[in-house]
Amino acid sequence: MGATGAGLGLVVSALALARVPNLVEAVGTSQSNVSQHLAILREKGILGTRRSANRVYYSVRDQRTLQLIATMREVLCGTSARS
């Protein structure tokens, strides 16, 4: 199953500094689906990673990405991430 734009947005908006298990819980999808989305976002330079022992933490490289997603959510869905 391919990654969707909506799915990518969900993954990015769930990120602050997160690990895959945290994202799976936050987004409510499978680990393989989250991992596929993370790989795409990493390839595109949207996410950065940090390793600590055997754990990998993901974070958004440019905070303007989160602002963009919040604005898109407000315009397209009529909801605010701040509510």
Protein Blocks (a to p, Z undefined) as FASTA:
>chain_A
ZZdfklmmmmmmmpcbdcfklmmmmnopafklmmmmmmmmmmnomaccddehjaccdddf
blklmmmmmmmmmmmnopafkZZ
